[in-house]
Amino acid sequence: MNMTRETLWLVIGFIGQIAFTGRFVLQWLYSEYKKRSVIPVSFWYLSIVGSTLLLAYAIYREDPVFIVGQAFGSLVYFRNLQLIAKSKNLKE
């Protein structure tokens, strides 16, 4: 398969968007399963994957608004994982 650079970046952008959207689907289905609103740890991992891929795509596109938005989000997702790990350590 002979893929152009433009096509490759479109694929990266779409994969990032799918991962980013998938986290909302995951959260919704998990909450339905638990019969209460919850956010599973995998939500934050999907957030990081989607955000990182979308950030790479935004950098390639040279879109400063998109770059700033995606870069900030990753900080929040990593922080949530740190808080989850900290709370698990306190319970042990």
C-alpha positions as CSV (number, residue, x, y, z in Angstrom):
1,M,0.0,0.0,0.0
2,N,1.5,3.3,-1.1
3,M,0.3,5.9,1.4
4,T,1.1,9.6,1.0
5,R,2.2,11.7,3.9
6,E,-1.1,13.6,3.8
7,T,-3.1,10.3,3.9
8,L,-1.0,9.0,6.8
9,W,-1.7,12.2,8.8
10,L,-5.4,11.9,8.0
11,V,-5.4,8.3,9.3
12,I,-3.6,9.5,12.5
13,G,-6.1,12.2,13.0
14,F,-9.1,9.9,12.5
15,I,-7.6,7.2,14.8
16,G,-7.1,9.9,17.5
17,Q,-10.7,11.1,17.1
18,I,-12.0,7.5,17.3
19,A,-10.0,6.9,20.5
20,F,-11.2,10.2,21.9
21,T,-14.8,9.5,21.1
22,G,-14.5,5.9,22.3
23,R,-13.8,7.1,25.8
24,F,-17.3,8.7,26.0
25,V,-18.9,5.5,24.7
26,L,-16.9,3.5,27.2
27,Q,-17.9,5.8,30.1
28,W,-21.6,5.7,29.0
29,L,-21.7,1.8,28.7
30,Y,-19.8,1.3,32.0
31,S,-22.1,3.7,33.8
32,E,-25.1,1.8,32.4
33,Y,-23.6,-1.5,33.5
34,K,-23.0,-0.1,37.1
35,K,-26.4,1.7,37.1
36,R,-24.6,4.9,38.3
37,S,-22.3,7.5,36.8
38,V,-18.7,6.3,36.9
39,I,-15.5,6.9,35.0
40,P,-13.3,3.7,34.6
41,V,-9.5,4.1,34.6
42,S,-9.5,3.0,30.9
43,F,-11.4,6.3,30.1
44,W,-8.3,8.2,31.1
45,Y,-6.0,5.9,29.1
46,L,-8.2,6.4,26.0
47,S,-8.1,10.1,26.7
48,I,-4.3,10.1,26.6
49,V,-4.1,8.1,23.4
50,G,-6.7,10.2,21.6
51,S,-5.3,13.5,22.9
52,T,-1.7,12.5,22.0
53,L,-2.7,11.5,18.4
54,L,-4.9,14.5,17.9
55,L,-2.0,16.7,19.2
56,A,0.4,15.2,16.7
57,Y,-2.2,15.8,14.0
58,A,-2.7,19.4,15.1
59,I,1.1,20.0,15.1
60,Y,1.3,18.6,11.6
61,R,-1.6,20.9,10.5
62,E,0.1,23.8,12.3
63,D,-3.2,24.7,14.1
64,P,-2.3,26.7,17.3
65,V,-5.8,26.6,18.7
66,F,-6.0,22.8,18.4
67,I,-2.4,22.4,19.7
68,V,-3.1,24.3,22.9
69,G,-6.4,22.6,23.5
70,Q,-5.0,19.1,23.1
71,A,-1.7,19.8,25.0
72,F,-3.6,21.0,28.1
73,G,-6.0,18.1,28.1
74,S,-3.2,15.6,28.4
75,L,-2.1,17.2,31.7
76,V,-5.5,16.7,33.1
77,Y,-5.7,13.1,32.1
78,F,-2.3,12.2,33.5
79,R,-3.2,14.0,36.8
80,N,-6.4,12.0,37.1
81,L,-4.4,8.8,36.8
82,Q,-2.0,10.0,39.5
83,L,-4.9,10.8,41.8
84,I,-6.4,7.3,41.1
85,A,-3.0,5.6,41.9
86,K,-2.6,7.7,45.0
87,S,-6.1,6.8,46.3
88,K,-5.4,3.1,45.7
89,N,-2.1,3.3,47.6
90,L,-3.9,4.9,50.6
91,K,-6.4,2.0,50.7
92,E,-3.7,-0.6,50.9
